[in-house]
Amino acid sequence: MESREITSGVFIVSKFSKDVFSFLENFTKIAVIFDENSKKYCYPLIKEFIPENHLTIQIQSGEENKNLETCKSVWDKLTENSFDRKSIVLNLGGGVIGDMGGFCAATYKRGISFVQIPTTLLSQVDASVGGKLGIDFNGFKNHIGVFQLPERVLVHPGFIKTLVKEELRSGYAEVIKHFLIADKEKWDLLKQKQLSAQNFDQLIPENILIKNQVVTSDPKEKGLRKILNFGHTIGHAIETHLLFQKPRKLLHGEAIAIGMICETYLSQKLLGLSESDLKEVSDYILQTYGKVELNFDDIDQILPLMQQDKKNEGNRLNFSLLEYNGKAVFDQEISEDMARESLLFYNSL
């Protein structure tokens, strides 16, 4: 079987074929958006199975290019090629391509169809599922965006063989997160093996099912879906702070890994998470990601960035924290002083 639907609209694809893309016959025009990496390593695997007259749109890789200027270039190409509302966009790439390509499609002529074809571990287990789309604005991650589900998601685990170690490790942070917030048994199994020993053919569907179950119960992030942000309130602020500091810039998952240590510390301080659970998370993440040095000036600049987190209400910093390793709760109010303390804890490790 070349593809199997593991949950509504999400397909695991073992091998691409014309049958996998037969649904494209229902659309007037087709565009494929990719960056230089997915063009080189992934586009050749699907090109022959897509109608020949499709449009290709190449954008520059990197979070720093996930902005309105790049969107304008995409909208320009769609307009120049007379894409109508019966057209479709295929987003072939990692989280940046999926977030931004989906956003461009969802806003072009008030919305055209799009398909997510995630090519990184990060996008396969997290970014491509749930319909969150958006771009960064004035340095703030995913500050402008919409909720819109794709026509379908085509997940080909073979793509992750093309990833450099750093990209694989970045995506692995979301695997760790999913098990920490929702599945103690799988977390207990995961922590027994290093990244290099993991079976991703098994882990990818398991993670998709966890995320899909959460987002299906809360599509617009009014409640339970907030648990998916564990590690992200502090992690996003760190990622934003270092984004344009070239030698120190972190990939998304590398920043989220730091955030998970900090927010596990907050869980121990405020929710009574056991010391052993905190040590378990900290040790495993440090073993996997190493240590990033954050000085006092960094911390002073990271803290205000948390005020722009989308879970906040008024001046309240709202976090998702752990009751125990395997169960998260949301809407936990944290003071800036406590957030600072968690960053100092990370520095002390």
matplotlib code that plots the C-alpha trace (Angstrom):
import matplotlib.pyplot as plt

x = [0.0, 1.5, -0.4, -2.7, -4.9, -4.0, -6.5, -8.8, -7.0, -3.5, -1.8, 1.4, 3.0, 5.5, 6.0, 4.8, 2.7, 0.1, -2.6, -1.4, -1.9, -5.1, -7.1, -5.3, -7.6, -10.3, -8.3, -7.8, -4.2, -1.4, 1.5, 4.4, 6.2, 9.6, 12.9, 16.4, 16.7, 13.3, 13.7, 17.0, 16.1, 12.3, 10.8, 12.4, 10.4, 7.0, 7.6, 6.7, 3.4, 2.0, 0.4, 3.2, 1.8, 2.2, 3.8, 6.9, 7.6, 11.0, 11.6, 14.7, 14.9, 15.1, 12.8, 14.1, 12.4, 9.0, 7.6, 5.2, 7.8, 8.1, 4.3, 4.0, 6.4, 4.1, 0.9, 2.5, 3.4, -0.1, -1.7, 0.6, -0.3, -4.1, -4.7, -8.4, -10.3, -10.4, -6.6, -4.4, -1.0, 1.3, 3.7, 6.8, 9.1, 9.6, 7.7, 8.5, 7.1, 4.0, 3.2, 3.9, 2.7, -0.5, -1.0, -0.5, -3.1, -5.6, -5.5, -5.2, -8.6, -10.0, -8.7, -7.7, -7.0, -3.6, -1.8, 1.0, 3.8, 6.2, 9.8, 11.4, 10.7, 9.5, 6.9, 5.8, 5.1, 3.9, 3.7, 1.7, -1.1, -3.8, -4.3, -2.2, -0.7, 1.2, 4.3, 6.6, 6.1, 8.5, 10.6, 7.7, 7.1, 3.8, 2.4, 0.1, -1.9, -5.1, -6.5, -7.3, -7.1, -5.4, -7.0, -4.8, -1.4, 1.0, 3.7, 6.6, 8.9, 11.6, 12.2, 13.9, 16.8, 17.8, 18.1, 21.3, 21.7, 20.8, 17.5, 16.6, 17.5, 15.3, 12.2, 12.9, 12.1, 8.5, 8.5, 9.8, 7.2, 4.2, 5.1, 5.8, 2.4, 0.2, 1.7, 3.8, 4.2, 5.8, 7.9, 9.3, 10.2, 11.6, 14.0, 15.7, 17.1, 19.3, 18.1, 20.2, 18.6, 14.9, 12.5, 11.0, 8.7, 6.9, 7.4, 6.0, 2.5, 2.4, 3.1, 0.6, -2.1, -1.3, -1.4, -4.4, -6.4, -5.6, -6.3, -9.5, -11.0, -10.0, -9.4, -9.1, -6.9, -9.5, -8.5, -6.8, -4.8, -2.7, -0.9, 0.9, 2.7, 4.6, 8.2, 7.2, 6.5, 10.1, 11.5, 9.9, 11.3, 14.8, 14.5, 13.3, 16.1, 18.8, 17.3, 19.4, 22.6, 24.1, 26.7, 24.2, 21.0, 19.1, 16.8, 13.2, 13.6, 16.9, 15.2, 12.1, 14.4, 15.7, 12.1, 11.1, 13.8, 12.8, 9.1, 9.7, 11.5, 8.4, 6.2, 8.3, 8.2, 4.5, 2.7, 4.6, 6.3, 8.8, 12.5, 13.1, 10.8, 12.6, 16.0, 14.8, 13.7, 16.8, 19.3, 17.7, 17.5, 21.0, 22.3, 20.5, 21.0, 24.0, 24.1, 23.6, 25.1, 22.7, 24.2, 22.4, 21.9, 20.3, 17.9, 17.0, 16.1, 14.3, 11.8, 10.0, 9.6, 7.3, 4.7, 3.8, 3.0, -0.4, -1.6, -1.3, -4.4, -3.8, -0.6, -0.8, 1.9, 0.1, 2.1, 1.4, 3.1, 3.5, 1.6, 3.9, 5.9, 3.1, 0.3, 0.2, -2.2, -2.8, -3.5, -0.9, 0.0, 3.7, 5.4, 8.3, 10.4, 9.6, 10.4, 13.7, 14.4, 13.8, 16.3, 18.8, 18.1, 18.9, 22.2, 23.1, 22.9]
y = [0.0, 3.3, 5.4, 4.9, 7.4, 7.3, 10.0, 12.3, 13.9, 12.8, 10.1, 8.2, 7.8, 4.9, 5.7, 8.5, 7.6, 9.1, 7.5, 9.5, 12.7, 11.6, 14.2, 17.0, 16.3, 18.3, 21.6, 24.1, 25.1, 23.7, 25.4, 23.8, 25.9, 24.8, 26.2, 25.4, 22.3, 20.7, 21.5, 19.5, 16.6, 16.2, 17.7, 15.1, 12.4, 14.0, 15.9, 13.2, 12.4, 16.0, 17.4, 18.8, 22.3, 23.0, 26.2, 26.1, 28.9, 28.9, 30.8, 31.2, 28.8, 30.0, 31.4, 34.9, 34.7, 33.8, 37.3, 39.5, 40.3, 36.6, 36.2, 39.1, 37.3, 34.2, 36.2, 38.0, 34.7, 33.3, 36.5, 36.6, 33.0, 33.7, 31.3, 31.2, 29.9, 26.3, 26.2, 24.4, 25.0, 22.1, 23.1, 21.0, 21.7, 22.1, 24.2, 27.5, 26.4, 24.8, 27.8, 30.4, 28.6, 27.6, 31.2, 32.5, 30.0, 30.7, 34.4, 34.5, 35.5, 34.8, 31.3, 28.5, 24.9, 23.7, 20.5, 20.1, 17.8, 18.0, 17.1, 17.6, 15.7, 18.9, 19.5, 15.9, 15.4, 18.9, 21.9, 20.2, 18.9, 21.1, 23.9, 26.6, 28.9, 32.2, 34.3, 36.2, 40.0, 42.6, 39.8, 38.0, 34.4, 33.5, 36.9, 37.1, 34.1, 32.1, 28.7, 26.8, 23.0, 21.7, 19.6, 16.8, 16.1, 13.7, 12.5, 10.5, 9.3, 8.7, 12.4, 12.7, 10.6, 13.8, 15.8, 17.0, 15.9, 19.4, 19.5, 15.9, 16.9, 20.1, 18.1, 15.6, 18.3, 18.1, 14.3, 14.7, 17.4, 15.3, 12.4, 14.7, 16.4, 13.4, 9.9, 8.8, 5.3, 6.5, 9.0, 6.2, 4.2, 7.2, 8.3, 4.8, 5.5, 8.2, 10.1, 8.0, 4.7, 5.8, 4.2, 7.1, 5.0, 4.2, 7.6, 9.8, 8.2, 8.1, 11.8, 12.7, 10.8, 12.6, 16.0, 15.3, 14.1, 17.4, 19.7, 18.0, 18.5, 22.2, 23.5, 27.2, 26.9, 28.0, 25.4, 22.0, 22.8, 25.2, 22.2, 21.8, 25.1, 23.4, 24.6, 27.3, 30.4, 30.6, 28.7, 31.1, 34.1, 32.5, 31.7, 35.2, 36.8, 34.8, 34.7, 37.4, 36.7, 34.5, 32.6, 32.0, 31.5, 28.4, 26.1, 26.0, 22.7, 23.7, 26.7, 24.7, 22.2, 25.0, 26.1, 22.6, 22.5, 25.9, 25.1, 21.8, 23.7, 26.0, 22.8, 21.6, 24.9, 25.6, 22.3, 20.0, 18.0, 15.7, 16.5, 13.1, 14.1, 17.4, 15.7, 13.1, 15.8, 18.0, 15.2, 13.8, 17.1, 18.2, 14.8, 15.3, 19.0, 20.1, 23.5, 27.0, 29.8, 32.6, 35.6, 38.1, 40.5, 37.7, 37.0, 40.7, 40.7, 37.4, 38.2, 41.1, 38.9, 36.6, 39.4, 38.8, 35.1, 34.4, 32.5, 35.6, 37.4, 41.1, 41.3, 37.7, 35.3, 32.1, 28.8, 25.2, 23.1, 19.5, 17.9, 14.9, 13.6, 12.5, 15.0, 18.8, 21.5, 24.9, 28.5, 28.5, 32.1, 32.8, 36.0, 37.5, 36.9, 33.2, 33.0, 34.6, 32.1, 29.3, 30.7, 31.0, 27.4, 26.3, 28.3, 26.5, 23.0]
z = [0.0, -1.1, 1.3, 4.3, 6.1, 9.8, 10.8, 8.9, 6.0, 7.2, 5.1, 5.7, 2.2, 1.8, -1.9, -4.1, -7.2, -9.5, -7.3, -4.3, -6.3, -8.2, -6.2, -8.1, -11.1, -9.3, -9.5, -12.3, -11.5, -9.3, -7.6, -5.7, -3.1, -2.0, -0.8, -2.2, 0.1, -0.6, -4.3, -4.4, -2.2, -2.2, -5.4, -7.7, -5.8, -6.6, -9.8, -12.3, -10.5, -10.7, -13.9, -16.1, -16.3, -12.6, -11.4, -9.1, -6.6, -4.8, -1.7, 0.5, 3.5, 7.0, 9.7, 9.0, 5.6, 7.0, 6.5, 4.6, 1.9, 1.0, 1.1, -1.4, -3.8, -3.6, -4.1, -7.0, -8.7, -8.1, -9.5, -12.6, -13.4, -13.0, -10.2, -9.4, -6.4, -7.8, -7.7, -5.2, -3.6, -2.5, 0.3, 0.0, 2.9, 6.6, 9.1, 7.4, 4.1, 5.6, 7.9, 5.2, 2.1, 3.9, 5.0, 1.5, 0.2, 2.9, 2.3, -1.5, -3.0, 0.5, 0.5, -2.0, -1.2, -0.1, 0.7, 3.3, 2.2, 5.3, 4.6, 8.1, 11.3, 12.9, 10.3, 10.0, 13.7, 14.5, 12.2, 9.4, 11.6, 13.1, 10.6, 12.3, 9.6, 9.9, 9.5, 11.8, 12.1, 13.6, 15.1, 16.8, 15.8, 14.1, 15.0, 12.0, 10.9, 10.6, 11.4, 8.2, 7.6, 4.5, 1.8, 3.1, 4.6, 2.9, 5.3, 3.7, 6.5, 3.9, 3.6, 7.0, 5.6, 3.7, 6.9, 8.5, 12.1, 13.5, 11.6, 12.8, 16.4, 16.1, 15.2, 17.9, 20.5, 19.5, 19.8, 23.4, 24.0, 22.8, 25.1, 28.1, 27.8, 26.9, 27.1, 30.1, 28.8, 25.5, 27.4, 29.6, 26.5, 24.6, 27.3, 27.3, 23.8, 22.3, 19.2, 16.9, 18.1, 17.6, 15.2, 13.4, 11.2, 14.5, 16.2, 13.4, 13.3, 17.1, 17.3, 14.6, 16.5, 19.7, 18.1, 16.0, 19.1, 20.9, 18.0, 17.0, 20.5, 20.4, 16.9, 17.8, 20.9, 23.4, 26.0, 25.8, 22.6, 24.7, 26.2, 22.9, 23.8, 26.6, 26.3, 23.8, 25.9, 27.0, 23.9, 21.4, 23.3, 23.2, 19.5, 18.7, 20.7, 18.9, 15.5, 13.9, 15.9, 13.2, 15.3, 18.1, 16.1, 17.2, 15.3, 16.5, 18.4, 20.0, 21.5, 22.6, 24.3, 26.5, 27.1, 28.2, 30.8, 32.1, 32.1, 33.8, 36.5, 36.8, 37.0, 39.9, 41.7, 41.2, 40.6, 42.8, 39.9, 41.6, 41.7, 40.0, 37.0, 36.7, 36.7, 34.2, 31.7, 32.2, 31.9, 28.8, 27.0, 27.9, 26.8, 23.5, 22.8, 24.9, 26.7, 25.3, 27.3, 28.1, 29.9, 32.1, 29.2, 27.2, 30.0, 30.3, 26.6, 26.5, 29.3, 27.6, 24.4, 26.4, 26.7, 23.0, 23.6, 22.1, 25.2, 27.4, 28.7, 29.5, 31.4, 32.6, 31.4, 30.8, 30.6, 30.0, 32.6, 33.7, 36.6, 36.0, 33.1, 30.7, 31.8, 31.1, 32.3, 30.7, 31.8, 34.6, 35.5, 35.9, 37.1, 35.2, 38.3, 38.2, 34.5, 35.2, 37.9, 35.5, 33.0, 35.8, 36.7, 33.1, 33.3, 36.6, 35.0]

ax = plt.figure().add_subplot(projection="3d")
ax.plot(x, y, z, "-o")
ax.set_aspect("equal")
plt.show()
